[in-house]
Amino acid sequence: MLGHWGIDVAKHAALSRKLKPRSNPGDWVTSRDYPTEMWMMGKRAIVQFRLNVDVAGKPTACHIQQSTRPKAFDDAVCKAIMRNAKFEPALDAGGSPVASYWLNSVTFHM
């Protein structure tokens, strides 16, 4: 599956350092990102996502892995994550940066 995501499987199997967030991932999506209509309706959600991250540590794509929906939550997560997430890149066995991925989830509740 990693190859399908654009990850070099062999290099990723022998990382000298995994992808490392430059800031607290809990701060990437805040209450300001709660979709207004969903908040007004009292809706809650759990959104599991995957980020593709390039050799510079920049997210290049956000993919929803699983969600309780509505889609407004998915869109809010990807928009906030792509705007705020920054990483120290993963390093291969020789210490060179490699593309990697990040899996996490966001919970919206009141």
Backbone atoms as SQL, in Angstrom:
CREATE TABLE atoms (id INTEGER PRIMARY KEY, chain TEXT, resi INTEGER, resn TEXT, atom TEXT, x REAL, y REAL, z REAL);
INSERT INTO atoms VALUES
  (1, 'A', 1, 'MET', 'N', 0.818, -1.182, 0.000),
  (2, 'A', 1, 'MET', 'CA', 0.000, 0.000, 0.000),
  (3, 'A', 1, 'MET', 'C', 0.870, 1.257, 0.000),
  (4, 'A', 2, 'LEU', 'N', 2.005, 1.237, 0.709),
  (5, 'A', 2, 'LEU', 'CA', 2.858, 2.422, 0.769),
  (6, 'A', 2, 'LEU', 'C', 3.330, 2.851, -0.612),
  (7, 'A', 3, 'GLY', 'N', 3.652, 1.885, -1.450),
  (8, 'A', 3, 'GLY', 'CA', 4.081, 2.203, -2.808),
  (9, 'A', 3, 'GLY', 'C', 3.008, 2.962, -3.568),
  (10, 'A', 4, 'HIS', 'N', 1.759, 2.580, -3.351),
  (11, 'A', 4, 'HIS', 'CA', 0.624, 3.266, -3.986),
  (12, 'A', 4, 'HIS', 'C', 0.530, 4.720, -3.503),
  (13, 'A', 5, 'TRP', 'N', 0.999, 4.970, -2.289),
  (14, 'A', 5, 'TRP', 'CA', 0.966, 6.318, -1.717),
  (15, 'A', 5, 'TRP', 'C', 2.152, 7.169, -2.177),
  (16, 'A', 6, 'GLY', 'N', 3.054, 6.587, -2.984),
  (17, 'A', 6, 'GLY', 'CA', 4.234, 7.318, -3.440),
  (18, 'A', 6, 'GLY', 'C', 5.402, 7.238, -2.476),
  (19, 'A', 7, 'ILE', 'N', 5.387, 6.244, -1.607),
  (20, 'A', 7, 'ILE', 'CA', 6.446, 6.050, -0.614),
  (21, 'A', 7, 'ILE', 'C', 7.411, 4.984, -1.127),
  (22, 'A', 8, 'ASP', 'N', 8.716, 5.248, -1.020),
  (23, 'A', 8, 'ASP', 'CA', 9.738, 4.252, -1.360),
  (24, 'A', 8, 'ASP', 'C', 9.754, 3.231, -0.224),
  (25, 'A', 9, 'VAL', 'N', 9.193, 2.074, -0.476),
  (26, 'A', 9, 'VAL', 'CA', 8.986, 1.066, 0.569),
  (27, 'A', 9, 'VAL', 'C', 10.313, 0.605, 1.166),
  (28, 'A', 10, 'ALA', 'N', 11.308, 0.356, 0.342),
  (29, 'A', 10, 'ALA', 'CA', 12.600, -0.126, 0.838),
  (30, 'A', 10, 'ALA', 'C', 13.263, 0.911, 1.740),
  (31, 'A', 11, 'LYS', 'N', 13.292, 2.167, 1.318),
  (32, 'A', 11, 'LYS', 'CA', 13.893, 3.226, 2.142),
  (33, 'A', 11, 'LYS', 'C', 13.097, 3.443, 3.418),
  (34, 'A', 12, 'HIS', 'N', 11.793, 3.350, 3.300),
  (35, 'A', 12, 'HIS', 'CA', 10.933, 3.589, 4.464),
  (36, 'A', 12, 'HIS', 'C', 11.067, 2.481, 5.500),
  (37, 'A', 13, 'ALA', 'N', 11.423, 1.295, 5.073),
  (38, 'A', 13, 'ALA', 'CA', 11.585, 0.176, 6.003),
  (39, 'A', 13, 'ALA', 'C', 12.837, 0.337, 6.870),
  (40, 'A', 14, 'ALA', 'N', 13.767, 1.169, 6.426),
  (41, 'A', 14, 'ALA', 'CA', 15.033, 1.324, 7.152),
  (42, 'A', 14, 'ALA', 'C', 15.270, 2.784, 7.555),
  (43, 'A', 15, 'LEU', 'N', 14.238, 3.471, 7.976),
  (44, 'A', 15, 'LEU', 'CA', 14.381, 4.878, 8.349),
  (45, 'A', 15, 'LEU', 'C', 15.317, 5.047, 9.546),
  (46, 'A', 16, 'SER', 'N', 16.159, 6.076, 9.475),
  (47, 'A', 16, 'SER', 'CA', 16.961, 6.430, 10.645),
  (48, 'A', 16, 'SER', 'C', 16.196, 7.423, 11.528),
  (49, 'A', 17, 'ARG', 'N', 15.186, 8.070, 10.942),
  (50, 'A', 17, 'ARG', 'CA', 14.301, 8.941, 11.709),
  (51, 'A', 17, 'ARG', 'C', 12.933, 8.967, 11.038),
  (52, 'A', 18, 'LYS', 'N', 11.908, 8.759, 11.836),
  (53, 'A', 18, 'LYS', 'CA', 10.540, 8.876, 11.328),
  (54, 'A', 18, 'LYS', 'C', 10.186, 10.350, 11.171),
  (55, 'A', 19, 'LEU', 'N', 9.136, 10.580, 10.419),
  (56, 'A', 19, 'LEU', 'CA', 8.577, 11.916, 10.270),
  (57, 'A', 19, 'LEU', 'C', 8.281, 12.486, 11.656),
  (58, 'A', 20, 'LYS', 'N', 8.627, 13.760, 11.879),
  (59, 'A', 20, 'LYS', 'CA', 8.454, 14.351, 13.204),
  (60, 'A', 20, 'LYS', 'C', 7.764, 15.706, 13.076),
  (61, 'A', 21, 'PRO', 'N', 6.618, 15.876, 13.725),
  (62, 'A', 21, 'PRO', 'CA', 5.933, 17.177, 13.675),
  (63, 'A', 21, 'PRO', 'C', 6.813, 18.281, 14.262),
  (64, 'A', 22, 'ARG', 'N', 6.788, 19.458, 13.637),
  (65, 'A', 22, 'ARG', 'CA', 7.551, 20.609, 14.137),
  (66, 'A', 22, 'ARG', 'C', 6.801, 21.338, 15.236),
  (67, 'A', 23, 'SER', 'N', 5.494, 21.087, 15.338),
  (68, 'A', 23, 'SER', 'CA', 4.681, 21.706, 16.386),
  (69, 'A', 23, 'SER', 'C', 3.677, 20.669, 16.876),
  (70, 'A', 24, 'ASN', 'N', 2.942, 21.021, 17.889),
  (71, 'A', 24, 'ASN', 'CA', 1.963, 20.114, 18.482),
  (72, 'A', 24, 'ASN', 'C', 0.816, 19.842, 17.499),
  (73, 'A', 25, 'PRO', 'N', 0.644, 18.585, 17.052),
  (74, 'A', 25, 'PRO', 'CA', -0.457, 18.276, 16.136),
  (75, 'A', 25, 'PRO', 'C', -1.831, 18.649, 16.695),
  (76, 'A', 26, 'GLY', 'N', -1.969, 18.697, 18.012),
  (77, 'A', 26, 'GLY', 'CA', -3.227, 19.093, 18.631),
  (78, 'A', 26, 'GLY', 'C', -3.602, 20.543, 18.370),
  (79, 'A', 27, 'ASP', 'N', -2.634, 21.332, 17.910),
  (80, 'A', 27, 'ASP', 'CA', -2.884, 22.737, 17.609),
  (81, 'A', 27, 'ASP', 'C', -3.175, 22.982, 16.131),
  (82, 'A', 28, 'TRP', 'N', -3.100, 21.970, 15.305),
  (83, 'A', 28, 'TRP', 'CA', -3.285, 22.149, 13.869),
  (84, 'A', 28, 'TRP', 'C', -4.742, 22.396, 13.495),
  (85, 'A', 29, 'VAL', 'N', -5.664, 21.799, 14.245),
  (86, 'A', 29, 'VAL', 'CA', -7.098, 22.013, 14.022),
  (87, 'A', 29, 'VAL', 'C', -7.646, 22.551, 15.341),
  (88, 'A', 30, 'THR', 'N', -8.272, 23.728, 15.283),
  (89, 'A', 30, 'THR', 'CA', -8.763, 24.363, 16.512),
  (90, 'A', 30, 'THR', 'C', -10.282, 24.518, 16.453),
  (91, 'A', 31, 'SER', 'N', -10.836, 25.050, 17.510),
  (92, 'A', 31, 'SER', 'CA', -12.289, 25.261, 17.557),
  (93, 'A', 31, 'SER', 'C', -12.743, 26.209, 16.439),
  (94, 'A', 32, 'ARG', 'N', -11.864, 27.085, 15.974),
  (95, 'A', 32, 'ARG', 'CA', -12.220, 27.987, 14.863),
  (96, 'A', 32, 'ARG', 'C', -12.463, 27.214, 13.566),
  (97, 'A', 33, 'ASP', 'N', -11.947, 25.996, 13.492),
  (98, 'A', 33, 'ASP', 'CA', -12.115, 25.181, 12.280),
  (99, 'A', 33, 'ASP', 'C', -13.398, 24.346, 12.297),
  (100, 'A', 34, 'TYR', 'N', -14.111, 24.363, 13.426),
  (101, 'A', 34, 'TYR', 'CA', -15.370, 23.604, 13.533),
  (102, 'A', 34, 'TYR', 'C', -16.337, 24.187, 12.500),
  (103, 'A', 35, 'PRO', 'N', -16.857, 23.379, 11.588),
  (104, 'A', 35, 'PRO', 'CA', -17.805, 23.921, 10.601),
  (105, 'A', 35, 'PRO', 'C', -19.012, 24.559, 11.299),
  (106, 'A', 36, 'THR', 'N', -19.265, 25.819, 10.999),
  (107, 'A', 36, 'THR', 'CA', -20.290, 26.596, 11.690),
  (108, 'A', 36, 'THR', 'C', -21.653, 25.916, 11.682),
  (109, 'A', 37, 'GLU', 'N', -22.074, 25.449, 10.526),
  (110, 'A', 37, 'GLU', 'CA', -23.390, 24.802, 10.426),
  (111, 'A', 37, 'GLU', 'C', -23.454, 23.545, 11.296),
  (112, 'A', 38, 'MET', 'N', -22.363, 22.784, 11.322),
  (113, 'A', 38, 'MET', 'CA', -22.335, 21.555, 12.124),
  (114, 'A', 38, 'MET', 'C', -22.376, 21.903, 13.621),
  (115, 'A', 39, 'TRP', 'N', -21.673, 22.968, 13.997),
  (116, 'A', 39, 'TRP', 'CA', -21.678, 23.412, 15.387),
  (117, 'A', 39, 'TRP', 'C', -23.085, 23.850, 15.794),
  (118, 'A', 40, 'MET', 'N', -23.746, 24.600, 14.917),
  (119, 'A', 40, 'MET', 'CA', -25.092, 25.093, 15.221),
  (120, 'A', 40, 'MET', 'C', -26.094, 23.940, 15.352),
  (121, 'A', 41, 'MET', 'N', -25.860, 22.856, 14.635),
  (122, 'A', 41, 'MET', 'CA', -26.751, 21.696, 14.696),
  (123, 'A', 41, 'MET', 'C', -26.336, 20.718, 15.799),
  (124, 'A', 42, 'GLY', 'N', -25.246, 21.008, 16.501),
  (125, 'A', 42, 'GLY', 'CA', -24.786, 20.140, 17.576),
  (126, 'A', 42, 'GLY', 'C', -24.155, 18.845, 17.087),
  (127, 'A', 43, 'LYS', 'N', -23.675, 18.834, 15.869),
  (128, 'A', 43, 'LYS', 'CA', -23.066, 17.629, 15.287),
  (129, 'A', 43, 'LYS', 'C', -21.651, 17.437, 15.818),
  (130, 'A', 44, 'ARG', 'N', -21.287, 16.175, 15.990),
  (131, 'A', 44, 'ARG', 'CA', -19.939, 15.791, 16.388),
  (132, 'A', 44, 'ARG', 'C', -19.363, 14.879, 15.322),
  (133, 'A', 45, 'ALA', 'N', -18.029, 14.730, 15.326),
  (134, 'A', 45, 'ALA', 'CA', -17.407, 13.872, 14.319),
  (135, 'A', 45, 'ALA', 'C', -16.026, 13.421, 14.762),
  (136, 'A', 46, 'ILE', 'N', -15.630, 12.285, 14.215),
  (137, 'A', 46, 'ILE', 'CA', -14.257, 11.800, 14.306),
  (138, 'A', 46, 'ILE', 'C', -13.788, 11.606, 12.876),
  (139, 'A', 47, 'VAL', 'N', -12.654, 12.218, 12.555),
  (140, 'A', 47, 'VAL', 'CA', -12.125, 12.154, 11.195),
  (141, 'A', 47, 'VAL', 'C', -10.699, 11.616, 11.259),
  (142, 'A', 48, 'GLN', 'N', -10.469, 10.467, 10.642),
  (143, 'A', 48, 'GLN', 'CA', -9.126, 9.899, 10.549),
  (144, 'A', 48, 'GLN', 'C', -8.555, 10.284, 9.191),
  (145, 'A', 49, 'PHE', 'N', -7.314, 10.776, 9.196),
  (146, 'A', 49, 'PHE', 'CA', -6.725, 11.277, 7.963),
  (147, 'A', 49, 'PHE', 'C', -5.298, 10.771, 7.781),
  (148, 'A', 50, 'ARG', 'N', -4.823, 10.886, 6.549),
  (149, 'A', 50, 'ARG', 'CA', -3.442, 10.581, 6.201),
  (150, 'A', 50, 'ARG', 'C', -2.896, 11.754, 5.405),
  (151, 'A', 51, 'LEU', 'N', -1.710, 12.184, 5.760),
  (152, 'A', 51, 'LEU', 'CA', -1.022, 13.220, 4.991),
  (153, 'A', 51, 'LEU', 'C', 0.132, 12.588, 4.226),
  (154, 'A', 52, 'ASN', 'N', 0.291, 12.961, 2.978),
  (155, 'A', 52, 'ASN', 'CA', 1.510, 12.668, 2.253),
  (156, 'A', 52, 'ASN', 'C', 2.430, 13.838, 2.546),
  (157, 'A', 53, 'VAL', 'N', 3.695, 13.544, 2.869),
  (158, 'A', 53, 'VAL', 'CA', 4.648, 14.578, 3.239),
  (159, 'A', 53, 'VAL', 'C', 5.898, 14.434, 2.387),
  (160, 'A', 54, 'ASP', 'N', 6.344, 15.543, 1.784),
  (161, 'A', 54, 'ASP', 'CA', 7.487, 15.484, 0.872),
  (162, 'A', 54, 'ASP', 'C', 8.830, 15.503, 1.616),
  (163, 'A', 55, 'VAL', 'N', 9.919, 15.500, 0.866),
  (164, 'A', 55, 'VAL', 'CA', 11.257, 15.432, 1.457),
  (165, 'A', 55, 'VAL', 'C', 11.634, 16.690, 2.242),
  (166, 'A', 56, 'ALA', 'N', 10.909, 17.777, 2.044),
  (167, 'A', 56, 'ALA', 'CA', 11.157, 19.006, 2.802),
  (168, 'A', 56, 'ALA', 'C', 10.317, 19.071, 4.081),
  (169, 'A', 57, 'GLY', 'N', 9.440, 18.080, 4.294),
  (170, 'A', 57, 'GLY', 'CA', 8.574, 18.076, 5.472),
  (171, 'A', 57, 'GLY', 'C', 7.267, 18.808, 5.272),
  (172, 'A', 58, 'LYS', 'N', 6.934, 19.084, 4.017),
  (173, 'A', 58, 'LYS', 'CA', 5.697, 19.811, 3.705),
  (174, 'A', 58, 'LYS', 'C', 4.600, 18.830, 3.276),
  (175, 'A', 59, 'PRO', 'N', 3.409, 18.942, 3.879),
  (176, 'A', 59, 'PRO', 'CA', 2.297, 18.101, 3.416),
  (177, 'A', 59, 'PRO', 'C', 1.954, 18.427, 1.958),
  (178, 'A', 60, 'THR', 'N', 1.766, 17.383, 1.173),
  (179, 'A', 60, 'THR', 'CA', 1.432, 17.572, -0.235),
  (180, 'A', 60, 'THR', 'C', 0.016, 17.122, -0.557),
  (181, 'A', 61, 'ALA', 'N', -0.576, 16.309, 0.310),
  (182, 'A', 61, 'ALA', 'CA', -1.946, 15.836, 0.079),
  (183, 'A', 61, 'ALA', 'C', -2.542, 15.350, 1.393),
  (184, 'A', 62, 'CYS', 'N', -3.844, 15.537, 1.532),
  (185, 'A', 62, 'CYS', 'CA', -4.598, 15.072, 2.696),
  (186, 'A', 62, 'CYS', 'C', -5.657, 14.092, 2.198),
  (187, 'A', 63, 'HIS', 'N', -5.703, 12.920, 2.814),
  (188, 'A', 63, 'HIS', 'CA', -6.657, 11.885, 2.426),
  (189, 'A', 63, 'HIS', 'C', -7.461, 11.464, 3.655),
  (190, 'A', 64, 'ILE', 'N', -8.759, 11.468, 3.535),
  (191, 'A', 64, 'ILE', 'CA', -9.610, 11.000, 4.628),
  (192, 'A', 64, 'ILE', 'C', -9.615, 9.474, 4.594),
  (193, 'A', 65, 'GLN', 'N', -9.200, 8.869, 5.698),
  (194, 'A', 65, 'GLN', 'CA', -9.154, 7.415, 5.803),
  (195, 'A', 65, 'GLN', 'C', -10.491, 6.854, 6.276),
  (196, 'A', 66, 'GLN', 'N', -11.081, 7.553, 7.242),
  (197, 'A', 66, 'GLN', 'CA', -12.369, 7.133, 7.786),
  (198, 'A', 66, 'GLN', 'C', -12.986, 8.339, 8.475),
  (199, 'A', 67, 'SER', 'N', -14.309, 8.439, 8.405),
  (200, 'A', 67, 'SER', 'CA', -14.974, 9.588, 8.993),
  (201, 'A', 67, 'SER', 'C', -16.398, 9.218, 9.389),
  (202, 'A', 68, 'THR', 'N', -16.877, 9.900, 10.432),
  (203, 'A', 68, 'THR', 'CA', -18.272, 9.712, 10.825),
  (204, 'A', 68, 'THR', 'C', -19.186, 10.620, 10.020),
  (205, 'A', 69, 'ARG', 'N', -18.580, 11.525, 9.226),
  (206, 'A', 69, 'ARG', 'CA', -19.291, 12.479, 8.369),
  (207, 'A', 69, 'ARG', 'C', -20.110, 13.449, 9.206),
  (208, 'A', 70, 'PRO', 'N', -20.733, 14.434, 8.715),
  (209, 'A', 70, 'PRO', 'CA', -20.869, 14.882, 7.335),
  (210, 'A', 70, 'PRO', 'C', -19.534, 15.352, 6.732),
  (211, 'A', 71, 'LYS', 'N', -19.526, 15.497, 5.419),
  (212, 'A', 71, 'LYS', 'CA', -18.343, 15.843, 4.662),
  (213, 'A', 71, 'LYS', 'C', -17.751, 17.185, 5.087),
  (214, 'A', 72, 'ALA', 'N', -18.545, 18.081, 5.617),
  (215, 'A', 72, 'ALA', 'CA', -18.039, 19.381, 6.065),
  (216, 'A', 72, 'ALA', 'C', -16.899, 19.212, 7.071),
  (217, 'A', 73, 'PHE', 'N', -16.963, 18.170, 7.898),
  (218, 'A', 73, 'PHE', 'CA', -15.887, 17.901, 8.850),
  (219, 'A', 73, 'PHE', 'C', -14.614, 17.467, 8.121),
  (220, 'A', 74, 'ASP', 'N', -14.764, 16.593, 7.133),
  (221, 'A', 74, 'ASP', 'CA', -13.606, 16.133, 6.356),
  (222, 'A', 74, 'ASP', 'C', -12.904, 17.316, 5.705),
  (223, 'A', 75, 'ASP', 'N', -13.683, 18.178, 5.084),
  (224, 'A', 75, 'ASP', 'CA', -13.129, 19.345, 4.404),
  (225, 'A', 75, 'ASP', 'C', -12.425, 20.269, 5.391),
  (226, 'A', 76, 'ALA', 'N', -13.013, 20.466, 6.549),
  (227, 'A', 76, 'ALA', 'CA', -12.423, 21.343, 7.561),
  (228, 'A', 76, 'ALA', 'C', -11.086, 20.790, 8.055),
  (229, 'A', 77, 'VAL', 'N', -11.025, 19.484, 8.259),
  (230, 'A', 77, 'VAL', 'CA', -9.786, 18.862, 8.722),
  (231, 'A', 77, 'VAL', 'C', -8.679, 19.048, 7.692),
  (232, 'A', 78, 'CYS', 'N', -8.939, 18.677, 6.453),
  (233, 'A', 78, 'CYS', 'CA', -7.890, 18.777, 5.437),
  (234, 'A', 78, 'CYS', 'C', -7.451, 20.225, 5.218),
  (235, 'A', 79, 'LYS', 'N', -8.380, 21.142, 5.219),
  (236, 'A', 79, 'LYS', 'CA', -8.025, 22.549, 5.019),
  (237, 'A', 79, 'LYS', 'C', -7.107, 23.033, 6.146),
  (238, 'A', 80, 'ALA', 'N', -7.460, 22.746, 7.388),
  (239, 'A', 80, 'ALA', 'CA', -6.659, 23.195, 8.532),
  (240, 'A', 80, 'ALA', 'C', -5.310, 22.490, 8.582),
  (241, 'A', 81, 'ILE', 'N', -5.307, 21.195, 8.346),
  (242, 'A', 81, 'ILE', 'CA', -4.064, 20.421, 8.410),
  (243, 'A', 81, 'ILE', 'C', -3.089, 20.878, 7.332),
  (244, 'A', 82, 'MET', 'N', -3.571, 21.051, 6.120),
  (245, 'A', 82, 'MET', 'CA', -2.696, 21.475, 5.028),
  (246, 'A', 82, 'MET', 'C', -2.133, 22.882, 5.292),
  (247, 'A', 83, 'ARG', 'N', -2.877, 23.706, 5.983),
  (248, 'A', 83, 'ARG', 'CA', -2.439, 25.065, 6.301),
  (249, 'A', 83, 'ARG', 'C', -1.424, 25.076, 7.452),
  (250, 'A', 84, 'ASN', 'N', -1.583, 24.184, 8.422),
  (251, 'A', 84, 'ASN', 'CA', -0.822, 24.297, 9.663),
  (252, 'A', 84, 'ASN', 'C', 0.256, 23.244, 9.916),
  (253, 'A', 85, 'ALA', 'N', 0.157, 22.088, 9.317),
  (254, 'A', 85, 'ALA', 'CA', 1.097, 21.007, 9.619),
  (255, 'A', 85, 'ALA', 'C', 2.450, 21.245, 8.945),
  (256, 'A', 86, 'LYS', 'N', 3.502, 21.075, 9.726),
  (257, 'A', 86, 'LYS', 'CA', 4.868, 21.134, 9.217),
  (258, 'A', 86, 'LYS', 'C', 5.669, 20.064, 9.944),
  (259, 'A', 87, 'PHE', 'N', 6.600, 19.458, 9.228),
  (260, 'A', 87, 'PHE', 'CA', 7.344, 18.335, 9.772),
  (261, 'A', 87, 'PHE', 'C', 8.836, 18.477, 9.561),
  (262, 'A', 88, 'GLU', 'N', 9.588, 17.797, 10.421),
  (263, 'A', 88, 'GLU', 'CA', 10.977, 17.475, 10.136),
  (264, 'A', 88, 'GLU', 'C', 10.865, 16.221, 9.282),
  (265, 'A', 89, 'PRO', 'N', 11.495, 16.209, 8.108),
  (266, 'A', 89, 'PRO', 'CA', 11.289, 15.070, 7.212),
  (267, 'A', 89, 'PRO', 'C', 11.824, 13.754, 7.776),
  (268, 'A', 90, 'ALA', 'N', 11.258, 12.672, 7.287),
  (269, 'A', 90, 'ALA', 'CA', 11.788, 11.346, 7.592),
  (270, 'A', 90, 'ALA', 'C', 13.143, 11.231, 6.916),
  (271, 'A', 91, 'LEU', 'N', 14.057, 10.456, 7.533),
  (272, 'A', 91, 'LEU', 'CA', 15.381, 10.255, 6.970),
  (273, 'A', 91, 'LEU', 'C', 15.613, 8.786, 6.689),
  (274, 'A', 92, 'ASP', 'N', 16.199, 8.490, 5.530),
  (275, 'A', 92, 'ASP', 'CA', 16.508, 7.102, 5.206),
  (276, 'A', 92, 'ASP', 'C', 17.720, 6.638, 6.015),
  (277, 'A', 93, 'ALA', 'N', 18.161, 5.418, 5.791),
  (278, 'A', 93, 'ALA', 'CA', 19.264, 4.844, 6.562),
  (279, 'A', 93, 'ALA', 'C', 20.541, 5.661, 6.432),
  (280, 'A', 94, 'GLY', 'N', 20.721, 6.339, 5.311),
  (281, 'A', 94, 'GLY', 'CA', 21.903, 7.163, 5.099),
  (282, 'A', 94, 'GLY', 'C', 21.758, 8.588, 5.580),
  (283, 'A', 95, 'GLY', 'N', 20.607, 8.941, 6.137),
  (284, 'A', 95, 'GLY', 'CA', 20.383, 10.280, 6.650),
  (285, 'A', 95, 'GLY', 'C', 19.819, 11.266, 5.646),
  (286, 'A', 96, 'SER', 'N', 19.419, 10.781, 4.462),
  (287, 'A', 96, 'SER', 'CA', 18.834, 11.659, 3.451),
  (288, 'A', 96, 'SER', 'C', 17.320, 11.729, 3.627),
  (289, 'A', 97, 'PRO', 'N', 16.730, 12.918, 3.430),
  (290, 'A', 97, 'PRO', 'CA', 15.271, 13.054, 3.551),
  (291, 'A', 97, 'PRO', 'C', 14.537, 12.210, 2.518),
  (292, 'A', 98, 'VAL', 'N', 13.424, 11.627, 2.953),
  (293, 'A', 98, 'VAL', 'CA', 12.569, 10.833, 2.061),
  (294, 'A', 98, 'VAL', 'C', 11.108, 11.224, 2.282),
  (295, 'A', 99, 'ALA', 'N', 10.309, 11.049, 1.250),
  (296, 'A', 99, 'ALA', 'CA', 8.865, 11.268, 1.373),
  (297, 'A', 99, 'ALA', 'C', 8.298, 10.255, 2.366),
  (298, 'A', 100, 'SER', 'N', 7.289, 10.685, 3.103),
  (299, 'A', 100, 'SER', 'CA', 6.700, 9.804, 4.101),
  (300, 'A', 100, 'SER', 'C', 5.215, 10.125, 4.238),
  (301, 'A', 101, 'TYR', 'N', 4.619, 9.676, 5.332),
  (302, 'A', 101, 'TYR', 'CA', 3.190, 9.896, 5.570),
  (303, 'A', 101, 'TYR', 'C', 2.950, 10.031, 7.062),
  (304, 'A', 102, 'TRP', 'N', 1.812, 10.619, 7.394),
  (305, 'A', 102, 'TRP', 'CA', 1.405, 10.842, 8.791),
  (306, 'A', 102, 'TRP', 'C', -0.046, 10.438, 8.910),
  (307, 'A', 103, 'LEU', 'N', -0.348, 9.596, 9.883),
  (308, 'A', 103, 'LEU', 'CA', -1.720, 9.177, 10.178),
  (309, 'A', 103, 'LEU', 'C', -2.130, 9.761, 11.523),
  (310, 'A', 104, 'ASN', 'N', -3.343, 10.283, 11.583),
  (311, 'A', 104, 'ASN', 'CA', -3.836, 10.820, 12.834),
  (312, 'A', 104, 'ASN', 'C', -5.350, 10.990, 12.734),
  (313, 'A', 105, 'SER', 'N', -5.955, 11.510, 13.777),
  (314, 'A', 105, 'SER', 'CA', -7.396, 11.746, 13.756),
  (315, 'A', 105, 'SER', 'C', -7.721, 13.045, 14.490),
  (316, 'A', 106, 'VAL', 'N', -8.880, 13.586, 14.159),
  (317, 'A', 106, 'VAL', 'CA', -9.394, 14.796, 14.793),
  (318, 'A', 106, 'VAL', 'C', -10.800, 14.477, 15.289),
  (319, 'A', 107, 'THR', 'N', -11.090, 14.904, 16.512),
  (320, 'A', 107, 'THR', 'CA', -12.407, 14.738, 17.091),
  (321, 'A', 107, 'THR', 'C', -13.048, 16.114, 17.260),
  (322, 'A', 108, 'PHE', 'N', -14.229, 16.266, 16.711),
  (323, 'A', 108, 'PHE', 'CA', -15.007, 17.489, 16.895),
  (324, 'A', 108, 'PHE', 'C', -16.102, 17.182, 17.900),
  (325, 'A', 109, 'HIS', 'N', -16.132, 17.908, 19.006),
  (326, 'A', 109, 'HIS', 'CA', -17.184, 17.730, 20.007),
  (327, 'A', 109, 'HIS', 'C', -17.399, 19.032, 20.749),
  (328, 'A', 110, 'MET', 'N', -18.533, 19.115, 21.397),
  (329, 'A', 110, 'MET', 'CA', -18.857, 20.321, 22.172),
  (330, 'A', 110, 'MET', 'C', -18.846, 20.013, 23.633);
